[in-house]
Each structure stands twice: as C-alpha cells, then as structure tokens.
C-alpha cells in the first residue's frame, strides 16, 4: 500500500509510534513488534536499510526456502507426513518465517467394488453345470 501511495506513515516525535494514514482519513498505529516500528524513529523517518542488510535478508530467505524444499523432497522419497510436517514447523520456528507449501500424500485411486454377481455368465461355469 505504501508503494502504491494508498497509505503513508509518519513517526510521532513525542511517543515514537509510527502512524499509518489512509486516503479515507482513517489511521492505525504500527504494531510495537513490527519491522517498521523498529526501523523508523521520529529523528530518522526513512527505512534504515542498506545493500548489505538487503543482501543478508535475501540470503536468509533463500536459505529458508531451500531447506523447506529439501524437506518436501525428502517427503516425496519417504512419504512420512508426520516427520515432514514436524520438520517444516521447526524450520518456521527457527527462521520466524512461514513456508507456504505443505506436504500431501499422493492420491491413490480407490479400487472399484467387486460386483456381487458377474455381469455376464462365465462360459466355463456353464460347461461345469452341464
């Protein structure tokens, strides 16, 4: 929304809160534990980011997703759903990120029900009855 200029933020110089202003006149305070709240201060109202930190964040995200896909690859080999889900939960906890893929057991076509009686007479059975 910020990039599309549908919302703007201003830091409050008295409280240090970050206030989001919307086009309809409404506003909301940024959460205390949000990235924006940690990055912006009343005395430094711009993002405190540099290329080094951007590269570090991208590398960390790439590592997170590579490990997540390795878990899914292991699941494709082993089909151990509980182990894969537990490994993804641990990975999300470790990195504080959400992995958007979940392992699913492959679909197995169910066998059709056996007919109670044969749909047509068996010629061999007819020969035995005679």
C-alpha positions in Angstrom: 0.0 0.0 0.0 2.9 2.3 0.7 4.5 1.7 -2.6 1.2 2.3 -4.4 0.8 5.5 -2.4 -2.5 4.4 -0.9 -1.1 4.8 2.6 1.6 7.0 4.2 3.3 6.7 7.5 4.6 9.4 9.9 6.6 8.8 13.1 5.1 10.6 16.1 8.0 12.6 17.6 6.5 12.6 21.2 5.7 8.9 21.6 7.9 7.3 18.9 4.8 5.5 17.5 4.5 5.0 13.7 1.1 6.1 12.4 -0.3 4.9 9.1 -2.6 7.4 7.3 -5.0 6.2 4.7 -6.8 8.0 1.8 -10.2 7.7 3.5 -8.9 9.7 6.5 -8.6 6.7 8.8 -5.3 5.8 10.6 -3.7 3.0 12.5 -0.7 2.6 14.8 2.0 0.2 13.7 2.4 -2.8 16.0 5.2 -2.5 18.6 6.9 -5.6 17.3 6.6 -4.7 13.6 9.6 -4.2 11.3 8.5 -0.7 10.5 8.4 0.2 14.2 12.0 -1.0 14.7 13.3 0.7 11.6 11.7 4.2 11.8 12.3 6.8 14.5 11.0 10.3 14.8 14.5 11.5 14.1 15.2 9.1 11.3 11.9 8.8 9.3 13.4 6.7 6.5 14.0 3.0 6.3 17.3 2.1 8.0 18.3 -0.4 5.3 21.4 -0.7 3.2 22.5 -3.1 0.5 24.4 -5.2 2.9 21.3 -5.8 5.1 19.1 -6.4 2.0 21.6 -9.0 0.7 21.7 -10.6 4.1 17.9 -10.8 4.3 17.6 -12.2 0.8 20.3 -14.8 1.5 18.5 -15.8 4.7 15.1 -16.1 2.9 16.8 -18.2 0.1 18.3 -20.5 2.7 14.9 -20.8 4.4 13.1 -21.8 1.2 15.9 -24.1 0.1 15.7 -26.0 3.4 11.9 -26.1 3.1 12.0 -27.6 -0.4 14.6 -30.1 0.8 12.1 -31.3 3.4 9.5 -31.7 0.7 12.0 -33.6 -1.5 12.6 -36.0 1.4 8.9 -36.4 1.9 8.5 -37.3 -1.8 11.0 -40.1 -1.2 9.9 -41.3 2.2 6.2 -40.3 2.4 6.5 -39.7 6.1 3.9 -37.0 6.6 4.3 -36.5 10.3 8.1 -36.1 10.0 7.7 -33.6 7.2 5.2 -31.5 9.0 7.3 -31.5 12.2 10.4 -30.5 10.2 8.5 -27.6 8.5 7.2 -26.4 11.9 10.8 -26.5 13.3 12.1 -24.6 10.3 9.4 -21.9 10.6 10.2 -21.5 14.3 13.9 -21.3 13.6 13.6 -18.6 10.9 10.4 -16.8 12.1 9.0 -17.2 8.6 6.1 -19.0 7.1 6.7 -21.8 4.5 3.8 -21.6 2.0 3.9 -25.2 0.9 2.6 -28.3 2.8 3.3 -31.9 2.1 0.3 -34.0 0.9 0.1 -37.7 0.5 -0.2 -38.8 -3.2 -3.7 -39.6 -4.3 -4.3 -43.3 -4.8 -7.2 -44.3 -7.0 -9.6 -46.5 -4.9 -10.3 -50.0 -6.2 -13.8 -50.4 -7.7 -16.2 -52.5 -5.6 -16.4 -56.1 -6.5 -19.7 -56.9 -8.2 -22.0 -59.3 -6.2 -22.8 -61.3 -9.3 -20.9 -61.5 -12.5 -22.3 -59.1 -15.2 -22.4 -61.9 -17.7 -22.3 -65.7 -17.3 -18.9 -67.4 -17.3 -18.8 -69.9 -20.2 -16.5 -72.2 -18.1 -19.0 -72.3 -15.3 -21.8 -73.1 -17.7 -19.8 -76.0 -19.0 -19.3 -77.4 -15.4 -23.0 -77.2 -14.7 -23.9 -79.4 -17.6 
